[in-house]
Amino acid sequence: MAASAPLWTPQALAEATGGTLAPAITGVSIDTRTLQPGDAFFAIRGDNSDGHAYVGKAAEAGAALCVVERGRAGEMPAGVPLLAVDDVLGALEAAGRAARARSQARIVGVTGSVGKTTTKEALLLALGADGPTHASAASYNNHWGVPLSLARLPAGSAYGVFELGMNHAGEITPLTRMVRPHVAVITTIEPVHIAQFPSIEAIADAKAEIFLGVEPGGAAVLNRDNPHFDRLAAAAQAAGIATIIGFGESPEAQARLVSHALQPNGATATADILGETVSFKVGLPGRHIIQNMLAVLAAAKLAGADLALAALALASFGPPPGRGVRTRLAVKGGLALLIDESYNANPASMRAALAVLAGMPVSGRGRRIAVLGDMLELGPQGDVMHAGLAPATAGIDLVFCAGPLMRSLWETLPESRRGAWAPDAAALLPQVAERLRAEDVVTVKGSNGSRMGVLARALAERFKPSADLLAAETPE
């Protein structure tokens, strides 16, 4: 007997009755640990787990429905609302493209070797001062993070900001064609993931793939002080982008730094942004931070936002987790300061973090201390690149190193600057903890795989100060 046609589809019945389909979908998730009631749960297959194994947990957490593979729908727990599809990741991508298609928001895409997430977060703040703004969460910049971030784009957003990452050629092309930015920002080009590329020029070419998705009439915002500017500008022109804006200190930059002053906890600057003079403050220290804020302001103006509001908003910009967050430590004799830069590392970001540390004021017997882990994915030149950091430690009192690659830096340092070396972060932790004293300023930095974030969190937990101690230090 042939199967009968359905009496009603849910959508048809809702239209006929004037009702509203329930449950409403209020969010999109791929992780039951962060899923909120009303989310649609996409059971994607990850590198280490299969989302289908968590459908029951998603339902218990209040998922509105679970998107699963058609062939596995029968395996799912009874009573769980399901949307069966041929490919779950493909469905997430389709949802992201649909969200982008219905949106009237002005979209900014951000990539680059260093500073992507910081720039994305600053854009969220700057554009958010002008209208409702959506941005990628955390560093959701890969083949699942970008469509997930797009699928979460509210229909009423005025602006959207999306981070695009890669560690191989060809990875940004499909991402930018989903995002379809009106403004494409490349923060800088450095030898990051160089182990996967024949040259730094090849890295520039891979980052330039972002231009392939730029909407007609869109713009590119590029680092005018970076030696690969001309290569990137040529790629933008080849992709049909007529508006190419350089940012930096170069006299040829259209988003040009006029003057700046660095403070221990931030910076102030005056800049010429596409012919408009603007002054701004930012709650993060470092010359490299100011550089990226020029890109933020240029992109905001190109996206149609009010430049004055965008500049004013930057005053409240603080560091994302692992990118300069500051924590007081209760150590021998008083308090020390921990600067957590552990999110990731490469030669450029390592030098920038060391420069910030070297400029930090210390009092009493306080010292500037760097706790450094291996920079990964640098290829056969990794040892040389680590040893090459030695000049950047000139303003540092003590350097602690973890990992086989950091051994090259350790052996290059003068005896007076050596704190300790250990094969990994866990082995280094007790040696760092033993040496800390009041008024020290300690920066922790390394690639994710070097586990320096674990070390930083362990220091913060071990030396957590009491409320009374913090209050005693804070002036009224």
Backbone torsions as a table, in degrees:
resi	resn	phi	psi	omega
1	MET	NA	129.8	-178.2
2	ALA	-68.3	143.3	178.3
3	ALA	-66.7	136.9	-179.4
4	SER	-79.2	154.0	177.2
5	ALA	-69.0	150.0	178.9
6	PRO	-61.9	141.8	-179.9
7	LEU	-65.0	-46.1	177.7
8	TRP	-139.8	144.6	161.9
9	THR	-88.0	151.9	179.0
10	PRO	-54.4	-41.2	-178.1
11	GLN	-66.0	-40.8	-179.1
12	ALA	-65.4	-40.9	179.2
13	LEU	-66.0	-39.1	178.0
14	ALA	-62.9	-42.6	179.4
15	GLU	-65.5	-39.0	-177.3
16	ALA	-68.2	-36.2	-174.4
17	THR	-96.5	-9.3	-175.0
18	GLY	73.6	15.2	-178.9
19	GLY	-86.5	177.8	178.3
20	THR	-116.8	129.2	179.0
21	LEU	-64.8	138.1	177.2
22	ALA	-125.7	144.8	2.4
23	PRO	-83.7	150.3	174.4
24	ALA	-75.8	146.5	178.7
25	ILE	-97.2	117.0	-175.4
26	THR	-107.3	-2.2	179.4
27	GLY	-167.6	176.8	-179.9
28	VAL	-132.8	134.7	-176.4
29	SER	-141.6	152.5	170.1
30	ILE	-125.6	8.7	-173.3
31	ASP	-138.7	114.3	-177.8
32	THR	-65.4	-18.8	-179.2
33	ARG	-70.9	-25.3	-179.5
34	THR	-117.2	2.9	-177.8
35	LEU	-62.8	138.0	177.5
36	GLN	-109.1	150.0	176.9
37	PRO	-53.4	133.5	-178.4
38	GLY	96.4	-8.0	178.4
39	ASP	-73.5	149.6	164.7
40	ALA	-87.9	127.6	-178.8
41	PHE	-100.5	119.6	177.4
42	PHE	-97.0	116.6	-175.4
43	ALA	-86.0	69.0	-177.1
44	ILE	-79.2	156.2	175.0
45	ARG	-88.4	118.7	177.3
46	GLY	-94.7	-176.9	179.4
47	ASP	-65.9	-32.3	-173.7
48	ASN	-120.0	-4.5	-177.9
49	SER	-154.6	163.8	-179.9
50	ASP	-117.5	120.2	-177.5
51	GLY	-58.8	-22.8	179.4
52	HIS	-61.6	-27.0	179.8
53	ALA	-71.2	-11.0	-175.4
54	TYR	-113.3	9.2	-178.6
55	VAL	-60.0	-42.0	177.6
56	GLY	-59.5	-44.2	178.2
57	LYS	-63.8	-38.2	178.7
58	ALA	-62.0	-43.3	178.9
59	ALA	-63.5	-42.5	178.6
60	GLU	-62.3	-32.0	-179.9
61	ALA	-80.7	-4.2	175.5
62	GLY	101.6	21.0	178.4
63	ALA	-59.4	137.3	177.9
64	ALA	-68.2	-38.9	174.2
65	LEU	-161.0	164.2	179.6
66	CYS	-121.8	128.6	179.5
67	VAL	-92.5	118.6	-174.6
68	VAL	-132.2	165.3	176.0
69	GLU	-69.1	139.0	-176.3
70	ARG	-55.2	-42.3	-176.9
71	GLY	-72.0	-9.3	-178.1
72	ARG	-114.3	5.0	-177.6
73	ALA	-59.2	-35.8	-179.0
74	GLY	-68.0	-16.9	179.6
75	GLU	-83.5	-12.5	-172.0
76	MET	-78.0	154.6	-179.7
77	PRO	-57.5	146.2	179.9
78	ALA	-64.7	144.6	175.2
79	GLY	84.5	-3.6	179.9
80	VAL	-84.8	124.7	177.5
81	PRO	-66.3	125.4	-174.2
82	LEU	-120.2	148.7	166.3
83	LEU	-120.4	109.9	-175.3
84	ALA	-90.9	129.5	-178.0
85	VAL	-134.7	165.2	179.4
86	ASP	-70.4	-38.0	-176.3
87	ASP	-145.5	121.0	-173.1
88	VAL	-69.1	-44.8	177.8
89	LEU	-63.1	-39.9	176.2
90	GLY	-61.3	-35.7	177.4
91	ALA	-68.3	-38.7	177.1
92	LEU	-63.3	-42.0	176.5
93	GLU	-61.2	-42.4	179.4
94	ALA	-64.0	-39.5	177.4
95	ALA	-64.2	-39.8	177.6
96	GLY	-63.4	-44.1	178.9
97	ARG	-64.6	-37.9	179.2
98	ALA	-66.7	-40.7	177.7
99	ALA	-63.0	-39.7	178.2
100	ARG	-67.2	-38.4	-177.5
101	ALA	-66.9	-34.3	-178.1
102	ARG	-83.8	-12.2	-173.7
103	SER	-82.8	139.6	172.3
104	GLN	-100.7	8.2	-176.6
105	ALA	-68.3	151.2	169.3
106	ARG	-84.1	128.9	-169.0
107	ILE	-111.8	133.9	174.2
108	VAL	-116.1	127.9	174.4
109	GLY	-105.8	137.6	-176.0
110	VAL	-126.0	128.4	169.9
111	THR	-140.7	-176.8	-177.7
112	GLY	141.6	162.8	-178.1
113	SER	-73.1	-32.4	-175.7
114	VAL	-139.7	143.0	170.0
115	GLY	86.4	11.5	-177.9
116	LYS	-61.3	-51.5	-174.2
117	THR	-69.5	-41.3	177.1
118	THR	-59.4	-44.6	179.2
119	THR	-65.4	-41.6	178.4
120	LYS	-61.3	-44.1	-179.6
121	GLU	-66.8	-37.4	177.4
122	ALA	-67.4	-37.1	176.5
123	LEU	-65.0	-38.7	176.8
124	LEU	-57.9	-42.6	-180.0
125	LEU	-70.1	-46.5	-176.1
126	ALA	-66.3	-46.6	179.7
127	LEU	-71.7	-32.4	179.4
128	GLY	-63.9	-20.8	175.8
129	ALA	-71.6	-16.7	-176.4
130	ASP	-106.0	-23.1	-178.4
131	GLY	179.3	169.6	-179.2
132	PRO	-56.6	126.0	-173.1
133	THR	-129.9	135.6	176.9
134	HIS	-114.8	143.5	178.5
135	ALA	-143.4	157.9	174.6
136	SER	-54.7	138.0	173.9
137	ALA	-78.5	147.1	176.0
138	ALA	47.5	-130.8	176.4
139	SER	-115.1	50.8	-179.7
140	TYR	-77.1	81.5	-170.7
141	ASN	-126.0	14.4	-175.6
142	ASN	-111.6	-159.6	-171.5
143	HIS	-67.3	-21.0	172.7
144	TRP	-106.7	-29.0	-177.9
145	GLY	-67.9	-38.1	-179.3
146	VAL	-69.0	-50.7	177.5
147	PRO	-62.7	-34.9	176.4
148	LEU	-61.5	-45.3	179.6
149	SER	-64.1	-38.9	177.4
150	LEU	-66.3	-43.0	-179.4
151	ALA	-61.3	-24.3	179.2
152	ARG	-87.9	-0.7	-177.6
153	LEU	-67.9	112.3	178.6
154	PRO	-64.7	143.8	-176.9
155	ALA	-61.2	-28.1	-175.9
156	GLY	-91.9	8.9	-179.2
157	SER	-65.8	141.0	173.9
158	ALA	-85.5	-30.8	-178.3
159	TYR	-138.9	153.1	173.7
160	GLY	-136.9	141.2	-179.7
161	VAL	-128.7	125.3	-175.9
162	PHE	-131.2	132.6	179.2
163	GLU	-93.4	133.8	-179.3
164	LEU	-121.2	122.4	-178.6
165	GLY	-119.8	170.1	177.8
166	MET	-165.9	156.6	165.1
167	ASN	-134.0	9.4	173.3
168	HIS	-143.6	152.7	175.3
169	ALA	-61.1	145.5	176.4
170	GLY	90.5	-8.4	-176.7
171	GLU	-79.4	-30.2	-177.3
172	ILE	-78.7	-29.1	-176.1
173	THR	-53.1	-54.2	-179.9
174	PRO	-66.2	-28.2	179.9
175	LEU	-69.7	-46.3	-178.3
176	THR	-69.1	-28.6	177.4
177	ARG	-73.8	-21.1	170.6
178	MET	-78.6	-45.0	-174.7
179	VAL	-72.5	-38.8	-179.0
180	ARG	48.9	64.0	-176.2
181	PRO	-70.9	150.5	169.9
182	HIS	-84.3	-28.3	177.9
183	VAL	-131.0	127.5	177.5
184	ALA	-111.0	124.0	-179.6
185	VAL	-110.6	129.8	169.4
186	ILE	-116.9	113.5	-172.7
187	THR	-66.3	-49.1	179.7
188	THR	-171.7	167.8	176.1
189	ILE	-120.9	122.7	-179.6
190	GLU	-139.9	167.8	-177.9
191	PRO	-76.7	63.4	178.4
192	VAL	-101.7	136.2	-172.9
193	HIS	60.4	26.4	-175.5
194	ILE	-62.9	-21.3	178.5
195	ALA	-63.0	-23.8	-179.2
196	GLN	-95.7	4.9	-175.6
197	PHE	-133.2	148.4	179.3
198	PRO	-73.3	-20.3	-176.7
199	SER	-163.1	166.7	176.2
200	ILE	-69.6	-27.7	175.8
201	GLU	-63.2	-36.1	177.4
202	ALA	-65.8	-33.5	175.1
203	ILE	-64.3	-44.1	177.7
204	ALA	-58.5	-42.7	-179.7
205	ASP	-64.0	-38.5	179.4
206	ALA	-67.3	-40.5	176.9
207	LYS	-66.0	-33.9	-178.9
208	ALA	-66.9	-11.4	175.5
209	GLU	-59.2	-21.4	179.1
210	ILE	-58.2	-28.0	-178.1
211	PHE	-67.6	-22.0	-175.0
212	LEU	-68.8	-16.4	179.3
213	GLY	-106.4	-0.5	-175.3
214	VAL	-65.3	134.6	-179.3
215	GLU	-64.5	150.7	176.4
216	PRO	-54.0	134.2	-177.3
217	GLY	82.2	6.3	-178.1
218	GLY	-79.1	-176.4	-173.5
219	ALA	-136.2	156.7	173.9
220	ALA	-117.5	137.2	178.2
221	VAL	-119.1	116.2	-169.5
222	LEU	-128.1	152.1	-179.9
223	ASN	-74.1	107.9	-176.3
224	ARG	-72.5	-19.8	-179.0
225	ASP	-89.3	-7.3	-179.8
226	ASN	-84.2	138.6	-176.8
227	PRO	-63.9	-11.3	-178.8
228	HIS	-100.2	12.7	-179.7
229	PHE	-56.3	-49.6	-176.6
230	ASP	-60.9	-38.8	179.5
231	ARG	-64.7	-43.8	179.1
232	LEU	-67.0	-41.5	179.4
233	ALA	-62.0	-39.5	178.0
234	ALA	-64.5	-38.8	178.0
235	ALA	-66.3	-38.7	177.8
236	ALA	-64.1	-43.9	178.2
237	GLN	-62.4	-41.0	179.5
238	ALA	-63.7	-27.5	178.5
239	ALA	-84.8	1.7	177.0
240	GLY	91.0	14.9	-179.9
241	ILE	-90.4	119.8	-177.2
242	ALA	-91.1	-29.6	-177.6
243	THR	-96.6	107.3	-178.7
244	ILE	-122.9	116.1	-174.2
245	ILE	-110.7	126.4	174.3
246	GLY	-96.0	142.1	175.8
247	PHE	-123.8	147.8	179.4
248	GLY	145.0	-159.5	179.8
249	GLU	-94.1	-12.2	-179.3
250	SER	-56.1	138.4	176.4
251	PRO	-59.1	-20.8	-179.6
252	GLU	-87.1	-4.0	-179.0
253	ALA	-73.9	133.8	176.0
254	GLN	-81.6	-20.8	170.2
255	ALA	-113.2	89.3	-164.6
256	ARG	-111.2	134.7	174.8
257	LEU	-75.5	124.0	-179.6
258	VAL	-93.9	-46.0	178.6
259	SER	-158.3	159.3	178.2
260	HIS	-158.7	159.5	175.3
261	ALA	-139.3	130.7	-179.6
262	LEU	-97.6	134.4	173.9
263	GLN	-119.0	164.6	-179.2
264	PRO	-58.6	-31.1	-175.6
265	ASN	-115.0	14.6	-179.2
266	GLY	169.6	-157.0	-178.4
267	ALA	-160.9	156.0	171.5
268	THR	-124.0	151.4	-177.3
269	ALA	-156.6	157.0	169.8
270	THR	-122.7	136.5	-175.7
271	ALA	-141.1	156.4	171.3
272	ASP	-103.5	109.4	-177.7
273	ILE	-107.5	100.0	179.0
274	LEU	53.2	43.9	176.3
275	GLY	91.0	-1.7	-179.0
276	GLU	-114.7	124.3	179.6
277	THR	-82.2	132.8	-177.8
278	VAL	-145.1	141.7	174.1
279	SER	-110.4	146.0	-178.7
280	PHE	-150.8	159.4	172.9
281	LYS	-117.7	155.0	175.3
282	VAL	-142.4	140.3	-175.1
283	GLY	-87.7	31.0	175.4
284	LEU	-134.9	135.2	-179.5
285	PRO	-85.0	159.4	172.5
286	GLY	121.8	138.2	177.2
287	ARG	-61.2	-36.9	-178.7
288	HIS	-66.4	-29.1	177.7
289	ILE	-68.4	-45.2	177.6
290	ILE	-58.4	-42.9	179.4
291	GLN	-54.8	-47.4	-178.4
292	ASN	-70.2	-28.8	177.0
293	MET	-67.2	-28.6	173.5
294	LEU	-61.9	-42.1	177.4
295	ALA	-64.5	-40.5	178.9
296	VAL	-59.8	-49.0	-177.7
297	LEU	-66.9	-38.7	177.0
298	ALA	-63.8	-44.4	-179.8
299	ALA	-65.3	-39.0	178.7
300	ALA	-61.7	-44.5	180.0
301	LYS	-66.7	-41.4	178.4
302	LEU	-64.4	-30.9	178.9
303	ALA	-78.4	-6.7	176.7
304	GLY	98.7	8.4	-179.4
305	ALA	-81.1	161.2	176.7
306	ASP	-73.0	117.4	-174.4
307	LEU	-65.7	-38.4	-179.3
308	ALA	-64.1	-42.2	178.2
309	LEU	-65.2	-40.4	179.7
310	ALA	-62.2	-44.5	-179.6
311	ALA	-64.6	-41.0	-179.9
312	LEU	-64.3	-37.2	-177.4
313	ALA	-65.1	-28.6	-176.2
314	LEU	-64.7	-19.0	-179.7
315	ALA	-61.6	-26.5	-178.7
316	SER	-98.2	10.3	-178.5
317	PHE	-78.8	123.5	177.0
318	GLY	-118.5	175.8	-174.0
319	PRO	-74.4	137.1	168.6
320	PRO	-67.2	162.6	-179.3
321	PRO	-53.9	134.0	177.8
322	GLY	77.0	7.1	-177.4
323	ARG	-127.4	44.5	176.6
324	GLY	112.9	9.9	178.0
325	VAL	-62.5	135.4	-175.3
326	ARG	-109.1	135.3	-177.1
327	THR	-137.8	136.5	175.7
328	ARG	-80.3	141.8	177.9
329	LEU	-118.7	133.9	176.0
330	ALA	-90.9	101.0	-175.8
331	VAL	-117.4	-173.6	-178.9
332	LYS	-54.1	119.6	172.9
333	GLY	85.4	-0.2	-179.7
334	GLY	152.5	-140.2	-175.0
335	LEU	-114.2	144.2	169.6
336	ALA	-118.8	171.1	-179.1
337	LEU	-118.8	127.4	175.3
338	LEU	-103.6	127.5	173.7
339	ILE	-110.3	111.2	-175.6
340	ASP	-90.6	102.6	177.2
341	GLU	-112.3	31.2	-166.7
342	SER	-83.8	-1.6	-172.9
343	TYR	-58.5	-45.1	179.2
344	ASN	-165.2	173.4	-177.9
345	ALA	-158.4	146.5	171.1
346	ASN	-151.4	171.5	-175.3
347	PRO	-55.6	-39.4	-178.3
348	ALA	-68.6	-47.9	-178.4
349	SER	-69.9	-30.6	177.7
350	MET	-65.7	-44.7	178.9
351	ARG	-63.3	-39.7	179.6
352	ALA	-63.6	-43.5	179.7
353	ALA	-65.4	-39.0	177.9
354	LEU	-66.7	-34.7	178.1
355	ALA	-66.7	-40.4	176.7
356	VAL	-63.4	-44.9	179.1
357	LEU	-61.5	-42.6	-179.3
358	ALA	-62.6	-26.4	-180.0
359	GLY	-90.7	-0.9	-178.9
360	MET	-75.0	134.1	176.9
361	PRO	-75.1	142.3	174.1
362	VAL	-128.6	154.2	-180.0
363	SER	-130.7	167.2	-179.8
364	GLY	58.1	-129.0	179.5
365	ARG	-97.4	15.9	-177.5
366	GLY	-64.4	149.6	-179.8
367	ARG	-129.6	157.6	171.7
368	ARG	-93.5	119.6	-173.2
369	ILE	-123.3	128.7	175.7
370	ALA	-107.3	130.6	176.8
371	VAL	-118.7	106.9	-165.9
372	LEU	-119.1	135.7	175.5
373	GLY	-111.0	167.7	-176.9
374	ASP	-54.0	141.4	167.6
375	MET	-94.3	120.6	-171.3
376	LEU	-98.7	170.1	177.1
377	GLU	60.4	37.5	178.1
378	LEU	-100.9	-1.5	176.4
379	GLY	73.2	-159.5	-174.3
380	PRO	-66.1	-16.1	179.0
381	GLN	-91.0	9.6	-175.9
382	GLY	-57.2	-46.1	179.7
383	ASP	-60.2	-43.4	-179.4
384	VAL	-64.1	-41.7	-178.7
385	MET	-66.9	-35.5	177.0
386	HIS	-68.7	-46.1	177.9
387	ALA	-61.3	-31.3	-178.7
388	GLY	-69.4	-8.3	176.7
389	LEU	-77.4	-12.4	-173.7
390	ALA	-52.4	-47.0	179.6
391	PRO	-59.8	-29.9	-179.2
392	ALA	-71.5	-12.8	178.9
393	THR	-93.0	8.2	-174.5
394	ALA	-59.3	-32.6	-178.9
395	GLY	-93.6	12.7	-176.6
396	ILE	-105.9	140.3	-179.0
397	ASP	-82.0	-42.9	-178.4
398	LEU	-136.9	138.8	177.7
399	VAL	-123.9	122.3	173.5
400	PHE	-104.8	137.4	-175.4
401	CYS	-127.7	139.8	177.2
402	ALA	-127.7	132.0	174.3
403	GLY	109.9	156.7	-177.4
404	PRO	-65.0	-33.8	179.6
405	LEU	-72.3	-38.9	179.3
406	MET	-67.8	-13.1	174.1
407	ARG	-59.8	-32.9	179.8
408	SER	-65.4	-39.2	175.6
409	LEU	-68.5	-45.7	-178.7
410	TRP	-53.3	-44.9	-177.4
411	GLU	-71.4	-18.7	-179.8
412	THR	-86.6	-21.3	-174.8
413	LEU	-73.1	147.9	171.8
414	PRO	-67.3	152.9	-176.6
415	GLU	-54.8	-36.5	-176.0
416	SER	-66.4	-20.6	-175.5
417	ARG	-100.5	-4.4	-176.7
418	ARG	-81.5	123.1	172.8
419	GLY	-90.4	-67.6	175.5
420	ALA	-167.6	158.0	171.1
421	TRP	-122.2	144.3	176.0
422	ALA	-143.1	158.1	-177.1
423	PRO	-68.6	-21.4	178.5
424	ASP	-154.8	173.7	-175.5
425	ALA	-63.7	-40.2	-178.4
426	ALA	-61.8	-39.7	179.6
427	ALA	-72.7	-26.1	-179.1
428	LEU	-79.9	-29.4	-173.7
429	LEU	-49.9	-52.7	-177.6
430	PRO	-63.5	-30.0	-180.0
431	GLN	-70.7	-38.6	175.9
432	VAL	-66.8	-47.7	-177.5
433	ALA	-58.0	-37.7	-178.3
434	GLU	-66.0	-30.6	-171.5
435	ARG	-93.2	-12.0	-174.9
436	LEU	-68.5	144.9	175.3
437	ARG	-147.1	172.2	-175.4
438	ALA	-57.0	142.4	176.0
439	GLU	77.2	-1.5	175.3
440	ASP	-65.6	149.3	170.8
441	VAL	-119.1	121.8	-171.2
442	VAL	-121.4	121.7	174.1
443	THR	-105.4	130.6	177.4
444	VAL	-113.3	125.7	-177.4
445	LYS	-151.4	146.7	177.6
446	GLY	174.4	168.1	175.8
447	SER	-66.4	156.1	-179.2
448	ASN	-51.8	-43.2	-177.1
449	GLY	-67.3	-14.0	178.8
450	SER	-84.5	-6.5	173.3
451	ARG	65.4	30.0	179.2
452	MET	-73.9	-23.7	175.5
453	GLY	-62.5	-37.8	176.6
454	VAL	-63.1	-41.5	177.9
455	LEU	-62.6	-44.5	-179.2
456	ALA	-62.5	-43.5	179.5
457	ARG	-66.1	-36.1	178.7
458	ALA	-65.0	-40.2	177.1
459	LEU	-63.6	-43.9	-179.0
460	ALA	-62.8	-37.4	-179.8
461	GLU	-75.0	-42.7	-177.1
462	ARG	-65.8	-37.4	-175.0
463	PHE	-111.0	31.2	-179.4
464	LYS	-63.1	122.6	-177.0
465	PRO	-79.8	154.8	175.0
466	SER	-74.4	159.7	178.0
467	ALA	-61.0	-36.9	-179.8
468	ASP	-64.5	-39.7	179.7
469	LEU	-66.4	-40.6	177.9
470	LEU	-66.2	-41.9	-179.9
471	ALA	-63.9	-36.7	179.9
472	ALA	-66.0	-28.6	-178.6
473	GLU	-83.2	-26.8	-174.2
474	THR	-81.5	121.7	178.8
475	PRO	-70.0	148.8	178.5
476	GLU	-80.0	NA	NA
